[in-house]
Structure formats: C-alpha cells, structure tokens
Amino acid sequence: MKRILSVLAVTLCPALIGLSAPPHAAAQDVATLQAELAKAQAVNQQLMAKVAELEAMLAKEAAVRAEGQAAGDVAQKMMAVLQQEVQQLRDQMTQLQAERDKNLKSVMDLTDQLHKAFSEMQVLKEQNARLMSLVPNPPTGVPAPPKLDGAVTTDPAGNLIEISLGADAGLKSGHRLTVYRTSGTNRTTLGQIEVLQTAPDKSICRFDAQSLSGEIQKGDAVTTDAASAAPTVTPLSDPGQTPDLVDGEVLSVSAEGEVEISFGASDGLRAGHQLEIYRLLSTEGIYVGRIEVVRTTAKTSFCKAVATQDTIRKGDRVTSKL
C-alpha cells in the first residue's frame, strides 16, 4: 500500500508544481493545461484501478492463507487423534503380548507338572510291584476255598492280576486258583495263581510267569476247581445229545435243501445232532428253524431241515442252544 501511495505522489508532483508556478506561467495556453490535467486524471484512474486490483489480490491471498491455516489446524487435530489411537493400539498389543507370555508360561509349567506326575506314577507302580512280590507266602493250613468260577479283570502288571472274586465269595489270602481260556469246546489251562489280597468283590493275585503255559489276559477264566479247567472233551453217550459249546454259520444251501455249516467232527458234531438256526437283523435276532446233522467232515457238516419258520439262507447263524 505504501508503495502505491509513493507512485501517486511522484506522478502528481509535476501537476501540482505547475499549478503553483509564478503568475507569468498563468499565461500558458489553457488548452495545454487542460490536456495535462486530463492526462493526470487518466493516470490517476489507472493507478486507482491498479490499487483496487492489488487490494483484491491481497484479500484473496489473506483468505487463502486463512483457509490454509484452518486446514492445517484440522490436520493437526486429526494427526493428534491418530497418534492417540496408535498409542492405544500399541498399549493393547503390549498387554496382549504380556498375557500371551503369561499363558504360555502357565502351559509350560502345567506340562512339566504333568510329565513329573506321570513319571512319579510310573515309579510308584514299579515300587508297588516290587513290594507285592516281596509279600511272604501265607502260612500253610489255609482252608480250601469253595468251588468258585470268575474271570481275570485286568491285564497283568508285573506278576500281578486282579480277578472278579473276593472275600464275599469266600476267597482268602493264600488260596490258589487255576486260570484257563476256552475256544469252542476246547479249554486251555494257562497256570496257577495265588491270592495275595482280597476286597469284598475282587482279589489281587500273583503268578510265576515261568510256570505258565501261556500268557494270561484280561477276560481269561479262573476257577478254584482245577479239574474243571482241564482240557477235556466229554464223549457223547447219545448221538442226539448236541455239544454244549457249538456256534457257527450256514456256508451254503443246495437246491435240494442240503445245508452246509461251518463246524464238524473236530467240534464234536456227529450224525443225528440237532442244531438251531437264527438270523441277526441289526441288533435283533429272529428264529429260523432247526436242522439235523446228516454227515460230517473235520471242519464242516451237512444237514437237513427238520422244522423251519423261514427259508434258511447262507450267513444265518447256527448254534446248539439258543
């Protein structure tokens, strides 16, 4: 603005000097003065227009500057908010990492405790087995146990097993039992076991592994009657008397109605034995009829139908007793 006023002063000075000239200058030509005045007025108008233009530019620049300042303030506020949010996220991440590290340490501690407990359990089992093996034999003169039949309820642990007979059945420490396994009509004696400790419904027994004829397993039978465990096959006094333990299936049925089954003379079957036929449907069985053995081989038998309620089919079950 000061620069504009300086220009105006320089421009108007000659005109003002001309107006203040001595009286003899007044005789100059009036037309010349009027022309110079008009020229000065035109220059003044141009300068005023220029001043207005410059002022408008200054105002626009000030507005732009103010707008930029406002935008800068908004950007600074947004930046401050973003920085605060970033800091919050960093704090949350730090907290989550700390919790993760804490949980990981807890898992590792629990895993170590589990391994330690498992090792201690194994040691206790071994110590228990050694202690049980050192239990002295009971004194002689223990009364014989009553005639009992049960089963082995656990697989051997060392030289110890558990059976399903206990004090309520009359067993006492020192009683001896026979362990055997059945397969069809065959019974295999595995060896003798001795009662060490009894509970009301079970007993802990020990055995000498070297004296066994086979490996004892869970599910093997036990009895106090050694004679009943001997592998014997009862001879048939009557061909019509079917063996007690016979079970198999129909292998084929011929067009003439002859039925071939999956067990024979080696299982105790003879001509004249009668067997029952049934069929399994899901978990339910239905009765089919009765057949009679006509002839046998070692492993199979050929039969005829005696009385049927349904057609005998391949795969039907055959048993000596329903």
Secondary structure, DSSP 8 states (H G I E B T S, - for coil): -HHHHHHHHHHHHHHHHHHT--GGGGGS-HHHHHHHHHHHHHHHHHHHHHHHHHHHHHHHHHHHHHHHHHHHHHHHHHHHHHHHHHHHHHHHHHHHHHHHHHHHHHHHHHHHHHHHHHHHHHHHHHHHHHHHHTS----S------S-EEEB-S--BTTEEEES--GGGT--TT-EEEEEEEETTEEEEEEEEEEEEE-SS-EEEE--GGG-SS---TT-EEES-GGGGS------SSTTS--SS-EEEEEEE-TT--EEES--GGGT--TT-EEEEEEEETTEEEEEEEEEEEEE-SS-EEEEEEEESS---TT-EEES--
